[in-house]
Amino acid sequence: MDADGYCTVCPDECFWEDHANTPYIFTYKLVDETKTYSEMKRKYEEASGKILSQEQILDQMGEELDEMVDIIEDMMITVRDCNTRLAEIALRPNPLSMVEHIDLMIQNEKMTKKDGWFERIQTLDRFRKRALVTNEVEHFHREAKTLGVTGKKVQNKKTVLKRFGDLFGW
């Protein structure tokens, strides 16, 4: 975009509000979904073929949550490694951090105030908090590396709360 807000890439040099990168339009639709205990119980009973108690259902859901946390931890490590590698090979380093990019997106939403802008700002705020956590993890890894600590992935199953407690020092 130039200083006046017109696109410098597309042949029509359209104004930024009219600019479109896709041949379709996004519409925002809020959908409320409510699940009851009986629906969840029926789902697990059908999957396992046996009738389960509340404790068994909670245990199975906890196991699924533990598996998801493991997957997310692996993905965060992969993302961190990829970002590190990209920073190493970048021809032009990125001057803005993820938090700064999100801050710019929030400012843009506040200026345009299109339908659903407040909800988008709330979502961007949640993403900003997550990005701050990522920055804290990166800072931790840098500090640990300077001290010569490499660490190992914990192989035994811990509860999710215990793992997050260990991560954030609760």
Secondary structure, DSSP 8 states (H G I E B T S, - for coil): --TTSB-SSSTT--BTTT--SSSS------------HHHHHHHHHHHHSS---HHHHHHHHHHHHHHHHHHHHHHHHHHHHHHHHHHHH-SS---S-HHHHHHHHHHHHHHH--TTHHHHHHHHHHHHHHHHHHHHHHHHHHHHHHHT-------S---HHHHHHHHHT-
